[in-house]
Amino acid sequence: MAQGSSEVGIRIKRAQPPFTELRAMMRAASTSDPELSSRVSAILQTVAKDGDAALIRLARELDGATEERVADLRVSREELARAADALPDPVRAALEGAARNVRRFHERQLERGFLDFFPDGSVLGQRVLPLRRVGVYVPGGRASYPSSVLMNVIPARVAGVDEIVMVSPTPDGANPVVLAAAHLAGVTELYRVGGAHAVAALAYGTDTIAPVDKIVGPGNRWVAEAKRQVFGRVDIDMVAGPSEILVIADETADPVHVAADLIGQAEHDPDAIAWLVTTSEGLAAAVPDALDRLLIANPRAEIARAALAAYGLILVVPDLAAAAAAADLRAPEHLELLVREPLALAGKIRNAGAIFLGSHSPEPVGDYFAGPNHVLPTGGTARWASPLGVYDFLKRTSLIGYSAERLQQDAADVIRLAEAEGLHGHAEAVRVRLAASPREGTPTKDRS
């Protein structure tokens, strides 16, 4: 199929399963950068070693901060409350509505744990507890995202996290909507610091900022690399790649809707990935012209055009089964189904971060308001990863309480398995108890 006269250099291809020729296009833009890795490592080591002194020096050098102490970078809860009170009523109402929807959705994800009591007095179970302290990174400056505050903080609050520390590089004064979102979502500490040095402070701690158990939230490549390097000392949500969308559309789809949705992701970043997979030759031919028309009025047209030319694709497939196979191969962050029966097609797709059903469900409703989390797996990781949720802020502990009777019953099998692995000490830890008389302290179910 020819590209036609469109100015958008998006590729148009025909293909069918197993899509061998498309596998080379599966990778997102490379995020490997040895020089960046080395520089981020140096920043992390400096903050780990010198604490507050290093953090304030780097905040002044890299963020443009003017403060002399880390404590002066902290935004008080009173300032957060004032920002919320000062919002125009329509903006505050929209923010509160979004927060309410996000909270309601995530409350369905809570886990309660369980205990199983056995007739012999043994007990087995799982205890589910929230993390104690988490850090949330929120981009600042020209990229201020109150929606990211809600999506990262509210699931932590629903999980029961005690302390939520937000960092955001805002030396010239934080965006008031971001501050208001922090207040409404339940942030307990906020510091005006960003970059890899902020990640270091959250991971290693300083005299002023206590270390956290987990770091979540989006950021630039410095932040992403810092999160990757501190993983293991703390948990992280993910190392996010460029934004992605894949639209599956049949002959019922409006080419303007499709074009608008592709641009909505392409305008994020020159490395963003925007694919259309369609069963309609007519739609494939119409979308490039629709892209041209919509980009004329888009202030971020240059970014979107670069992304569409480098990583955009219109793929014509023989049927919706083939379209579903292409989606599973791509495993996109966002998957839109602009087809006659979207729910039926969704049931045939395994790999996607979020699935948007039908023409009245454009991706931005998920970004801002619907309730499901917009922090989604990228770079094909939707094959095994999930959206951010309450479960990311919970930890599970197993409970094992054997009675003397149960130990006697299972001991021979435990010893056999331990000896099969060559672990004499494991076997002996059971064997030495076999001759012992039952002792008090065997867990029993409370009969009161």
ABEGO torsion letter per residue (X at the ends): XBAEABABABBBBBBBOAGAAAAAAABBBBABBAAAAAAAAAAAAAAAAAEAAAAAAAAAAAAGBABABAAAABBBAAAAAAAAAABBAAAAAAAAAAAAAAAAAAAAABBAEBBBBBAAGBBBBBBBBBBABBBBBBBBEABBBAAAAAAAAAAAAAAGBABBBBBBBBAAEBBAAAAAAAAAAGBABBBBBBEAAAAAAAAAEBAABBBBABBBEBBBAAAAAAAAAABGABBBABBBBBBBBBBBBBAABBAAAAAAAAAAAAAABAABBBBBBBABAAAAAAAAAAAAAAAAABAAAAAAAAAAAAABBBBBBABAAAAAAAAAAAGBABBBBBBABAAAAAAABABBABBBBEAABBAAAAAAAAGBBABBBBGGAAAABBBBBAAAABBBBBBBBBBAAAAAAAAAAAAAAAAAAGBAAAAAAAAAAAABBBBBGBBBBBAX
